[in-house]
Amino acid sequence: MVECDVEGCSNDADKVSRLSPEGFLVGTGNKAYSFREAYKRFSYCAGCHDGLMKSVWSRVSDSGDKSDDHVAPTAI
């Protein structure tokens, strides 16, 4: 089984996501013709995935500064 991609977590991963452990989409660097080809895949255990999704939701729903240059997961 694949291990969770979150640093310090050694649980078996049961979820796959295009969001990095920091909560951003990370480009593959290749010319891509689809969403699947454009972004790297990460593996997460259920607990880390839930925490990641809560973190992303807090960030995109916050009315604070959104001037960073990361692509929002909701932009696709």
C-alpha positions, 0 to 999 in steps of 0.5 A: 500500500502507498504511504500518506504524502504528508510529512511525518505521517506513516499511515496507509493512503486511501485517497488520491488528490491533485492538491499538495500537502500545502493545499495547492495545485502543483503543475507537472511541468509537461505540456498538458492537454487535460486536467489529469495531465496538468497536475501532480497526484498526491496520496493521503490517509483519511485523517490528513485528507480531511485536515487538508480539505478543511484548511483549503476551505478556510483559505478560499472562504476567508475574505483576507488577502488572495494576492498570492500567485497560486491557482485556487483549487476552485479555479479549475 
